[in-house]
Amino acid sequence: MTIAIGAFLNAIGILLGGLLGLALRKPPSLRAQVFLRSALGVSTVFFGLRLVYENTGGTFLSVLKQLAIALAGVVFGFWIGKILRLQKISNRVGRIAGNTITAVQKNPAPNAAAGFNACAILFCTAPLGLLGAVADGLTGYFWLLAVKAVMDGLAMMSFVKMFRWPAALSAIPVFVFLGAITQVCQFSARPFIEARHLVEPVNAAAGFIVCAVALVIFEVRKVELADYLPALAVAPLLAWLFR
């Protein structure tokens, strides 16, 4: 059984964020946070475009066809996600975690167990995590979860100050949950995709979604990431139909 690299990095990011939060008396300055967010956003765009570039090739018309299929997969996948209300489901679960965190904050003696549960729910059900786990399982591309690791680590620096060190242990259910999704995709769907040479459209669609993640990092607009999840299945289907 291979290690789910993305889930492992996400868990490590949470643990490191917890350690830094406990070690530092003050959180990073606003200037440092802005710099880190900008660097993370630029890196996300770079790796997203590189993923698209590396998985499209051939003649000019062939490249245009591959790009069109990947973009169509993202668009149709998004609308399928809309119909299935994936983002609304994700938001509902996120509100549960948010309400728990708010309730714990109002308590003069914060409950460490409640803080752990809220962090675990929040980190496990984040749309970026679900997308990243599926992408890691289907193609081995763990960059989405690496981005999430940094974001979760920064959030954990604040959470451990509110809920004490047990909050950082939420890294364990995050690794188990996202790792399980990665393993299921890797051993059930990935052999099917690889046997039919459909890895490239999945990667290209994932690359466009990675670029959309940058909009969230830069806080340009709110992106309904959970609704894009079906795109990773629609893109290879379209590539197979129009082969």
FENJO-V117714 format. One record per run of one state. SS is the DSSP state (~ for helix, > for strand, _ for the rest). FROM is the first residue (numbers start at 1). TO is the last residue. If there is no record, write none. Layout:
ss:from:to
SS:FROM:TO
SS:FROM:TO
//
This chain:
ss:from:to
_:1:4
~:5:23
_:24:29
~:30:54
_:55:59
~:60:84
_:85:85
~:86:106
_:107:111
~:112:124
_:125:126
~:127:139
_:140:142
~:143:163
_:164:164
~:165:195
_:196:198
~:199:217
_:218:224
~:225:228
_:229:230
~:231:241
_:242:243
//
